[in-house]
């Protein structure tokens, strides 16, 4: 069985699957070897689970699957920036007679709560 995998970059890969009852995870490993992308497959807008077989989703010969990348939380950089600013405010407080410490205190709640919102 021959399947076409369309990636986010617009490239189309051709993957040969010997067993139509193969698991989606096996297909993902073949795609990862060619494309080197950590992602998941969609067929007809439905995300495919790695533990189920291709026949469970009705995937037949010459079907086109979409490969989507996994999106990871985007708050990491901003959280690190807040912690760096808090650290700098604490260092500078010696030179400013402690006037920069209220700024650090104002930045502390967002720095602690932001990672919880981006899970």
N, CA, C and O atoms as a GROMACS GRO file, in nm:
protein
  476
    1UNK      N    1   0.086  -0.117   0.000
    1UNK     CA    2   0.000   0.000   0.000
    1UNK      C    3   0.090   0.123   0.000
    1UNK      O    4   0.187   0.130   0.076
    2UNK      N    5   0.058   0.218  -0.084
    2UNK     CA    6   0.137   0.339  -0.095
    2UNK      C    7   0.056   0.456  -0.040
    2UNK      O    8  -0.060   0.476  -0.078
    3UNK      N    9   0.118   0.533   0.051
    3UNK     CA   10   0.052   0.648   0.114
    3UNK      C   11   0.132   0.774   0.085
    3UNK      O   12   0.254   0.769   0.072
    4UNK      N   13   0.062   0.884   0.076
    4UNK     CA   14   0.126   1.013   0.055
    4UNK      C   15   0.112   1.093   0.184
    4UNK      O   16   0.003   1.104   0.240
    5UNK      N   17   0.223   1.149   0.230
    5UNK     CA   18   0.225   1.227   0.353
    5UNK      C   19   0.257   1.371   0.315
    5UNK      O   20   0.365   1.399   0.263
    6UNK      N   21   0.163   1.462   0.341
    6UNK     CA   22   0.182   1.603   0.310
    6UNK      C   23   0.225   1.674   0.439
    6UNK      O   24   0.153   1.672   0.539
    7UNK      N   25   0.343   1.737   0.436
    7UNK     CA   26   0.397   1.802   0.556
    7UNK      C   27   0.354   1.949   0.560
    7UNK      O   28   0.299   2.002   0.463
    8UNK      N   29   0.381   2.013   0.675
    8UNK     CA   30   0.350   2.155   0.691
    8UNK      C   31   0.429   2.241   0.594
    8UNK      O   32   0.383   2.348   0.553
    9UNK      N   33   0.548   2.195   0.558
    9UNK     CA   34   0.634   2.272   0.468
    9UNK      C   35   0.588   2.264   0.323
    9UNK      O   36   0.645   2.330   0.237
   10UNK      N   37   0.485   2.186   0.295
   10UNK     CA   38   0.434   2.173   0.160
   10UNK      C   39   0.493   2.058   0.081
   10UNK      O   40   0.455   2.035  -0.034
   11UNK      N   41   0.586   1.985   0.142
   11UNK     CA   42   0.646   1.870   0.074
   11UNK      C   43   0.553   1.750   0.087
   11UNK      O   44   0.479   1.738   0.184
   12UNK      N   45   0.558   1.662  -0.011
   12UNK     CA   46   0.480   1.539  -0.008
   12UNK      C   47   0.576   1.421  -0.012
   12UNK      O   48   0.657   1.408  -0.104
   13UNK      N   49   0.565   1.336   0.088
   13UNK     CA   50   0.647   1.216   0.096
   13UNK      C   51   0.565   1.096   0.051
   13UNK      O   52   0.443   1.093   0.068
   14UNK      N   53   0.631   1.000  -0.005
   14UNK     CA   54   0.567   0.875  -0.042
   14UNK      C   55   0.620   0.767   0.050
   14UNK      O   56   0.741   0.748   0.063
   15UNK      N   57   0.528   0.696   0.115
   15UNK     CA   58   0.565   0.592   0.210
   15UNK      C   59   0.497   0.463   0.167
   15UNK      O   60   0.376   0.460   0.141
   16UNK      N   61   0.575   0.356   0.162
   16UNK     CA   62   0.520   0.225   0.129
   16UNK      C   63   0.494   0.148   0.258
   16UNK      O   64   0.584   0.130   0.340
   17UNK      N   65   0.370   0.103   0.273
   17UNK     CA   66   0.330   0.024   0.390
   17UNK      C   67   0.294  -0.115   0.339
   17UNK      O   68   0.207  -0.130   0.254
   18UNK      N   69   0.361  -0.216   0.392
   18UNK     CA   70   0.338  -0.352   0.345
   18UNK      C   71   0.207  -0.411   0.397
   18UNK      O   72   0.137  -0.482   0.325
   19UNK      N   73   0.176  -0.381   0.522
   19UNK     CA   74   0.058  -0.438   0.586
   19UNK      C   75  -0.048  -0.330   0.603
   19UNK      O   76  -0.023  -0.232   0.674
   20UNK      N   77  -0.165  -0.343   0.541
   20UNK     CA   78  -0.270  -0.241   0.558
   20UNK      C   79  -0.319  -0.231   0.703
   20UNK      O   80  -0.375  -0.128   0.742
   21UNK      N   81  -0.298  -0.336   0.781
   21UNK     CA   82  -0.340  -0.334   0.921
   21UNK      C   83  -0.228  -0.283   1.013
   21UNK      O   84  -0.234  -0.304   1.134
   22UNK      N   85  -0.127  -0.218   0.957
   22UNK     CA   86  -0.016  -0.167   1.037
   22UNK      C   87  -0.064  -0.055   1.128
   22UNK      O   88  -0.161   0.014   1.098
   23UNK      N   89   0.006  -0.038   1.236
   23UNK     CA   90  -0.029   0.066   1.332
   23UNK      C   91   0.017   0.203   1.280
   23UNK      O   92   0.112   0.213   1.203
   24UNK      N   93  -0.053   0.305   1.323
   24UNK     CA   94  -0.018   0.441   1.285
   24UNK      C   95   0.120   0.476   1.340
   24UNK      O   96   0.194   0.552   1.277
   25UNK      N   97   0.155   0.422   1.456
   25UNK     CA   98   0.287   0.447   1.515
   25UNK      C   99   0.400   0.398   1.426
   25UNK      O  100   0.504   0.463   1.418
   26UNK      N  101   0.380   0.284   1.361
   26UNK     CA  102   0.482   0.233   1.267
   26UNK      C  103   0.497   0.327   1.148
   26UNK      O  104   0.609   0.352   1.102
   27UNK      N  105   0.387   0.377   1.100
   27UNK     CA  106   0.391   0.472   0.989
   27UNK      C  107   0.461   0.601   1.032
   27UNK      O  108   0.540   0.658   0.957
   28UNK      N  109   0.433   0.646   1.153
   28UNK     CA  110   0.498   0.767   1.205
   28UNK      C  111   0.649   0.749   1.216
   28UNK      O  112   0.725   0.842   1.189
   29UNK      N  113   0.693   0.630   1.254
   29UNK     CA  114   0.837   0.607   1.265
   29UNK      C  115   0.902   0.609   1.127
   29UNK      O  116   1.015   0.657   1.112
   30UNK      N  117   0.833   0.559   1.025
   30UNK     CA  118   0.885   0.566   0.888
   30UNK      C  119   0.894   0.711   0.842
   30UNK      O  120   0.992   0.752   0.779
   31UNK      N  121   0.791   0.788   0.873
   31UNK     CA  122   0.788   0.929   0.832
   31UNK      C  123   0.896   1.006   0.907
   31UNK      O  124   0.963   1.092   0.848
   32UNK      N  125   0.913   0.978   1.037
   32UNK     CA  126   1.014   1.048   1.116
   32UNK      C  127   1.155   1.019   1.066
   32UNK      O  128   1.243   1.105   1.075
   33UNK      N  129   1.176   0.899   1.012
   33UNK     CA  130   1.308   0.866   0.957
   33UNK      C  131   1.337   0.949   0.832
   33UNK      O  132   1.453   0.984   0.806
   34UNK      N  133   1.234   0.980   0.755
   34UNK     CA  134   1.254   1.058   0.634
   34UNK      C  135   1.250   1.209   0.659
   34UNK      O  136   1.332   1.283   0.606
   35UNK      N  137   1.156   1.252   0.740
   35UNK     CA  138   1.130   1.394   0.757
   35UNK      C  139   1.197   1.455   0.880
   35UNK      O  140   1.220   1.576   0.884
   36UNK      N  141   1.229   1.373   0.979
   36UNK     CA  142   1.290   1.418   1.105
   36UNK      C  143   1.206   1.526   1.172
   36UNK      O  144   1.256   1.632   1.209
   37UNK      N  145   1.077   1.498   1.187
   37UNK     CA  146   0.984   1.590   1.249
   37UNK      C  147   0.905   1.516   1.355
   37UNK      O  148   0.853   1.407   1.331
   38UNK      N  149   0.895   1.576   1.474
   38UNK     CA  150   0.809   1.521   1.578
   38UNK      C  151   0.669   1.576   1.554
   38UNK      O  152   0.645   1.695   1.574
   39UNK      N  153   0.579   1.491   1.511
   39UNK     CA  154   0.446   1.540   1.479
   39UNK      C  155   0.343   1.431   1.490
   39UNK      O  156   0.368   1.324   1.544
   40UNK      N  157   0.227   1.460   1.436
   40UNK     CA  158   0.117   1.364   1.434
   40UNK      C  159   0.050   1.369   1.298
   40UNK      O  160   0.064   1.466   1.223
   41UNK      N  161  -0.022   1.264   1.267
   41UNK     CA  162  -0.086   1.252   1.136
   41UNK      C  163  -0.235   1.279   1.147
   41UNK      O  164  -0.299   1.246   1.246
   42UNK      N  165  -0.288   1.340   1.043
   42UNK     CA  166  -0.432   1.364   1.029
   42UNK      C  167  -0.479   1.298   0.901
   42UNK      O  168  -0.408   1.294   0.801
   43UNK      N  169  -0.601   1.247   0.907
   43UNK     CA  170  -0.662   1.193   0.785
   43UNK      C  171  -0.805   1.245   0.781
   43UNK      O  172  -0.887   1.210   0.866
   44UNK      N  173  -0.835   1.327   0.682
   44UNK     CA  174  -0.969   1.385   0.672
   44UNK      C  175  -1.002   1.475   0.791
   44UNK      O  176  -1.118   1.483   0.832
   45UNK      N  177  -0.902   1.541   0.845
   45UNK     CA  178  -0.923   1.631   0.959
   45UNK      C  179  -0.927   1.562   1.094
   45UNK      O  180  -0.947   1.628   1.196
   46UNK      N  181  -0.909   1.431   1.096
   46UNK     CA  182  -0.913   1.355   1.222
   46UNK      C  183  -0.770   1.318   1.262
   46UNK      O  184  -0.699   1.255   1.184
   47UNK      N  185  -0.727   1.357   1.384
   47UNK     CA  186  -0.594   1.316   1.428
   47UNK      C  187  -0.588   1.165   1.449
   47UNK      O  188  -0.680   1.106   1.505
   48UNK      N  189  -0.480   1.104   1.404
   48UNK     CA  190  -0.466   0.959   1.412
   48UNK      C  191  -0.387   0.921   1.538
   48UNK      O  192  -0.282   0.978   1.566
   49UNK      N  193  -0.440   0.825   1.612
   49UNK     CA  194  -0.370   0.775   1.731
   49UNK      C  195  -0.268   0.671   1.690
   49UNK      O  196  -0.292   0.590   1.600
   50UNK      N  197  -0.152   0.674   1.756
   50UNK     CA  198  -0.042   0.584   1.721
   50UNK      C  199  -0.075   0.439   1.752
   50UNK      O  200  -0.017   0.349   1.690
   51UNK      N  201  -0.165   0.413   1.845
   51UNK     CA  202  -0.194   0.276   1.886
   51UNK      C  203  -0.297   0.207   1.796
   51UNK      O  204  -0.316   0.085   1.806
   52UNK      N  205  -0.363   0.281   1.711
   52UNK     CA  206  -0.465   0.220   1.625
   52UNK      C  207  -0.408   0.189   1.488
   52UNK      O  208  -0.303   0.241   1.450
   53UNK      N  209  -0.477   0.103   1.416
   53UNK     CA  210  -0.427   0.062   1.284
   53UNK      C  211  -0.483   0.153   1.174
   53UNK      O  212  -0.578   0.228   1.196
   54UNK      N  213  -0.422   0.143   1.058
   54UNK     CA  214  -0.466   0.224   0.944
   54UNK      C  215  -0.606   0.186   0.899
   54UNK      O  216  -0.684   0.270   0.855
   55UNK      N  217  -0.638   0.057   0.910
   55UNK     CA  218  -0.772   0.012   0.868
   55UNK      C  219  -0.880   0.062   0.963
   55UNK      O  220  -0.996   0.074   0.923
   56UNK      N  221  -0.845   0.092   1.088
   56UNK     CA  222  -0.944   0.148   1.181
   56UNK      C  223  -0.997   0.282   1.133
   56UNK      O  224  -1.111   0.318   1.161
   57UNK      N  225  -0.914   0.355   1.062
   57UNK     CA  226  -0.953   0.486   1.011
   57UNK      C  227  -1.001   0.482   0.866
   57UNK      O  228  -1.035   0.585   0.810
   58UNK      N  229  -1.003   0.364   0.805
   58UNK     CA  230  -1.049   0.351   0.667
   58UNK      C  231  -0.948   0.404   0.566
   58UNK      O  232  -0.987   0.446   0.457
   59UNK      N  233  -0.821   0.401   0.601
   59UNK     CA  234  -0.717   0.451   0.510
   59UNK      C  235  -0.686   0.343   0.408
   59UNK      O  236  -0.653   0.230   0.442
   60UNK      N  237  -0.697   0.380   0.281
   60UNK     CA  238  -0.675   0.285   0.173
   60UNK      C  239  -0.554   0.326   0.090
   60UNK      O  240  -0.489   0.427   0.118
   61UNK      N  241  -0.526   0.247  -0.012
   61UNK     CA  242  -0.411   0.272  -0.099
   61UNK      C  243  -0.422   0.411  -0.164
   61UNK      O  244  -0.530   0.454  -0.203
   62UNK      N  245  -0.308   0.479  -0.174
   62UNK     CA  246  -0.296   0.612  -0.235
   62UNK      C  247  -0.370   0.721  -0.158
   62UNK      O  248  -0.408   0.822  -0.216
   63UNK      N  249  -0.390   0.702  -0.029
   63UNK     CA  250  -0.453   0.804   0.054
   63UNK      C  251  -0.348   0.911   0.088
   63UNK      O  252  -0.229   0.883   0.094
   64UNK      N  253  -0.396   1.031   0.112
   64UNK     CA  254  -0.307   1.142   0.150
   64UNK      C  255  -0.333   1.176   0.297
   64UNK      O  256  -0.445   1.208   0.336
   65UNK      N  257  -0.226   1.170   0.376
   65UNK     CA  258  -0.233   1.204   0.518
   65UNK      C  259  -0.158   1.335   0.540
   65UNK      O  260  -0.062   1.365   0.469
   66UNK      N  261  -0.202   1.412   0.636
   66UNK     CA  262  -0.137   1.539   0.668
   66UNK      C  263  -0.050   1.522   0.791
   66UNK      O  264  -0.095   1.469   0.893
   67UNK      N  265   0.074   1.567   0.782
   67UNK     CA  266   0.168   1.563   0.894
   67UNK      C  267   0.174   1.702   0.955
   67UNK      O  268   0.211   1.798   0.889
   68UNK      N  269   0.137   1.712   1.082
   68UNK     CA  270   0.139   1.839   1.153
   68UNK      C  271   0.241   1.832   1.265
   68UNK      O  272   0.258   1.729   1.329
   69UNK      N  273   0.309   1.943   1.286
   69UNK     CA  274   0.407   1.948   1.395
   69UNK      C  275   0.335   1.972   1.526
   69UNK      O  276   0.230   2.036   1.532
   70UNK      N  277   0.395   1.920   1.631
   70UNK     CA  278   0.342   1.944   1.765
   70UNK      C  279   0.386   2.082   1.810
   70UNK      O  280   0.503   2.119   1.800
   71UNK      N  281   0.291   2.158   1.859
   71UNK     CA  282   0.320   2.291   1.909
   71UNK      C  283   0.343   2.284   2.060
   71UNK      O  284   0.260   2.232   2.134
   72UNK      N  285   0.454   2.336   2.101
   72UNK     CA  286   0.486   2.339   2.244
   72UNK      C  287   0.455   2.478   2.296
   72UNK      O  288   0.449   2.575   2.221
   73UNK      N  289   0.435   2.487   2.427
   73UNK     CA  290   0.400   2.613   2.490
   73UNK      C  291   0.494   2.726   2.452
   73UNK      O  292   0.614   2.706   2.437
   74UNK      N  293   0.438   2.844   2.438
   74UNK     CA  294   0.518   2.958   2.396
   74UNK      C  295   0.555   3.052   2.508
   74UNK      O  296   0.605   3.161   2.480
   75UNK      N  297   0.532   3.016   2.632
   75UNK     CA  298   0.558   3.106   2.744
   75UNK      C  299   0.698   3.093   2.800
   75UNK      O  300   0.737   3.172   2.886
   76UNK      N  301   0.774   2.998   2.755
   76UNK     CA  302   0.904   2.973   2.815
   76UNK      C  303   0.997   3.094   2.805
   76UNK      O  304   1.056   3.136   2.905
   77UNK      N  305   1.008   3.150   2.687
   77UNK     CA  306   1.097   3.264   2.668
   77UNK      C  307   1.055   3.384   2.749
   77UNK      O  308   1.139   3.453   2.807
   78UNK      N  309   0.926   3.410   2.753
   78UNK     CA  310   0.876   3.524   2.829
   78UNK      C  311   0.896   3.503   2.979
   78UNK      O  312   0.929   3.597   3.051
   79UNK      N  313   0.876   3.381   3.026
   79UNK     CA  314   0.897   3.351   3.168
   79UNK      C  315   1.043   3.370   3.206
   79UNK      O  316   1.073   3.426   3.312
   80UNK      N  317   1.134   3.323   3.122
   80UNK     CA  318   1.277   3.340   3.149
   80UNK      C  319   1.311   3.489   3.153
   80UNK      O  320   1.390   3.532   3.237
   81UNK      N  321   1.253   3.567   3.062
   81UNK     CA  322   1.278   3.710   3.060
   81UNK      C  323   1.232   3.775   3.191
   81UNK      O  324   1.303   3.861   3.245
   82UNK      N  325   1.117   3.736   3.241
   82UNK     CA  326   1.070   3.791   3.369
   82UNK      C  327   1.164   3.757   3.483
   82UNK      O  328   1.193   3.843   3.566
   83UNK      N  329   1.212   3.633   3.488
   83UNK     CA  330   1.304   3.593   3.595
   83UNK      C  331   1.436   3.667   3.584
   83UNK      O  332   1.496   3.701   3.686
   84UNK      N  333   1.483   3.694   3.464
   84UNK     CA  334   1.606   3.770   3.446
   84UNK      C  335   1.586   3.914   3.494
   84UNK      O  336   1.674   3.970   3.559
   85UNK      N  337   1.471   3.973   3.462
   85UNK     CA  338   1.443   4.108   3.508
   85UNK      C  339   1.435   4.116   3.660
   85UNK      O  340   1.484   4.212   3.720
   86UNK      N  341   1.374   4.016   3.722
   86UNK     CA  342   1.366   4.013   3.868
   86UNK      C  343   1.506   4.004   3.928
   86UNK      O  344   1.538   4.072   4.025
   87UNK      N  345   1.588   3.920   3.870
   87UNK     CA  346   1.725   3.904   3.918
   87UNK      C  347   1.805   4.034   3.904
   87UNK      O  348   1.878   4.073   3.995
   88UNK      N  349   1.790   4.102   3.789
   88UNK     CA  350   1.860   4.228   3.767
   88UNK      C  351   1.812   4.334   3.864
   88UNK      O  352   1.892   4.411   3.916
   89UNK      N  353   1.681   4.339   3.890
   89UNK     CA  354   1.628   4.436   3.985
   89UNK      C  355   1.685   4.412   4.125
   89UNK      O  356   1.714   4.507   4.198
   90UNK      N  357   1.702   4.287   4.162
   90UNK     CA  358   1.760   4.256   4.293
   90UNK      C  359   1.907   4.297   4.298
   90UNK      O  360   1.954   4.346   4.401
   91UNK      N  361   1.980   4.278   4.190
   91UNK     CA  362   2.121   4.319   4.186
   91UNK      C  363   2.135   4.470   4.190
   91UNK      O  364   2.223   4.523   4.258
   92UNK      N  365   2.050   4.539   4.116
   92UNK     CA  366   2.058   4.684   4.107
   92UNK      C  367   2.006   4.751   4.235
   92UNK      O  368   2.033   4.868   4.258
   93UNK      N  369   1.933   4.678   4.316
   93UNK     CA  370   1.876   4.738   4.438
   93UNK      C  371   1.984   4.791   4.531
   93UNK      O  372   1.958   4.883   4.610
   94UNK      N  373   2.102   4.735   4.524
   94UNK     CA  374   2.213   4.786   4.607
   94UNK      C  375   2.249   4.928   4.564
   94UNK      O  376   2.276   5.013   4.649
   95UNK      N  377   2.249   4.954   4.435
   95UNK     CA  378   2.285   5.086   4.383
   95UNK      C  379   2.171   5.186   4.393
   95UNK      O  380   2.195   5.306   4.398
   96UNK      N  381   2.048   5.139   4.396
   96UNK     CA  382   1.932   5.228   4.398
   96UNK      C  383   1.870   5.241   4.537
   96UNK      O  384   1.758   5.289   4.550
   97UNK      N  385   1.942   5.198   4.639
   97UNK     CA  386   1.894   5.204   4.778
   97UNK      C  387   1.761   5.130   4.795
   97UNK      O  388   1.677   5.170   4.876
   98UNK      N  389   1.744   5.024   4.721
   98UNK     CA  390   1.626   4.940   4.735
   98UNK      C  391   1.505   4.985   4.656
   98UNK      O  392   1.398   4.925   4.670
   99UNK      N  393   1.517   5.089   4.574
   99UNK     CA  394   1.403   5.141   4.499
   99UNK      C  395   1.362   5.049   4.383
   99UNK      O  396   1.252   5.062   4.330
  100UNK      N  397   1.449   4.958   4.343
  100UNK     CA  398   1.413   4.866   4.235
  100UNK      C  399   1.345   4.740   4.287
  100UNK      O  400   1.295   4.659   4.208
  101UNK      N  401   1.342   4.721   4.418
  101UNK     CA  402   1.277   4.601   4.473
  101UNK      C  403   1.125   4.600   4.452
  101UNK      O  404   1.070   4.492   4.428
  102UNK      N  405   1.055   4.714   4.460
  102UNK     CA  406   0.910   4.709   4.428
  102UNK      C  407   0.882   4.663   4.284
  102UNK      O  408   0.781   4.598   4.259
  103UNK      N  409   0.971   4.696   4.191
  103UNK     CA  410   0.954   4.649   4.053
  103UNK      C  411   0.966   4.497   4.049
  103UNK      O  412   0.888   4.430   3.981
  104UNK      N  413   1.064   4.443   4.122
  104UNK     CA  414   1.081   4.298   4.127
  104UNK      C  415   0.960   4.232   4.190
  104UNK      O  416   0.918   4.125   4.146
  105UNK      N  417   0.902   4.294   4.292
  105UNK     CA  418   0.782   4.238   4.356
  105UNK      C  419   0.663   4.239   4.263
  105UNK      O  420   0.580   4.148   4.267
  106UNK      N  421   0.653   4.341   4.178
  106UNK     CA  422   0.542   4.346   4.081
  106UNK      C  423   0.558   4.241   3.971
  106UNK      O  424   0.459   4.192   3.917
  107UNK      N  425   0.682   4.207   3.938
  107UNK     CA  426   0.707   4.107   3.834
  107UNK      C  427   0.696   3.964   3.886
  107UNK      O  428   0.683   3.871   3.807
  108UNK      N  429   0.702   3.946   4.015
  108UNK     CA  430   0.701   3.811   4.072
  108UNK      C  431   0.571   3.734   4.047
  108UNK      O  432   0.578   3.619   4.005
  109UNK      N  433   0.450   3.791   4.072
  109UNK     CA  434   0.327   3.712   4.046
  109UNK      C  435   0.312   3.665   3.902
  109UNK      O  436   0.278   3.549   3.879
  110UNK      N  437   0.336   3.753   3.801
  110UNK     CA  438   0.326   3.700   3.665
  110UNK      C  439   0.429   3.592   3.634
  110UNK      O  440   0.400   3.498   3.560
  111UNK      N  441   0.548   3.606   3.692
  111UNK     CA  442   0.652   3.505   3.668
  111UNK      C  443   0.614   3.370   3.726
  111UNK      O  444   0.651   3.265   3.673
  112UNK      N  445   0.539   3.372   3.836
  112UNK     CA  446   0.497   3.246   3.898
  112UNK      C  447   0.371   3.188   3.834
  112UNK      O  448   0.356   3.066   3.827
  113UNK      N  449   0.280   3.273   3.788
  113UNK     CA  450   0.152   3.227   3.733
  113UNK      C  451   0.155   3.198   3.584
  113UNK      O  452   0.077   3.117   3.535
  114UNK      N  453   0.244   3.263   3.510
  114UNK     CA  454   0.248   3.248   3.365
  114UNK      C  455   0.270   3.104   3.319
  114UNK      O  456   0.202   3.060   3.226
  115UNK      N  457   0.362   3.028   3.378
  115UNK     CA  458   0.379   2.888   3.333
  115UNK      C  459   0.254   2.802   3.353
  115UNK      O  460   0.234   2.706   3.280
  116UNK      N  461   0.171   2.836   3.450
  116UNK     CA  462   0.049   2.759   3.472
  116UNK      C  463  -0.053   2.782   3.362
  116UNK      O  464  -0.134   2.694   3.333
  117UNK      N  465  -0.049   2.899   3.301
  117UNK     CA  466  -0.145   2.932   3.194
  117UNK      C  467  -0.105   2.874   3.060
  117UNK      O  468  -0.189   2.864   2.970
  118UNK      N  469   0.020   2.837   3.044
  118UNK     CA  470   0.070   2.792   2.914
  118UNK      C  471   0.089   2.642   2.906
  118UNK      O  472   0.159   2.595   2.816
  119UNK      N  473   0.030   2.566   2.994
  119UNK     CA  474   0.046   2.421   2.990
  119UNK      C  475  -0.035   2.361   2.879
  119UNK      O  476  -0.034   2.240   2.860
   0.00000   0.00000   0.00000
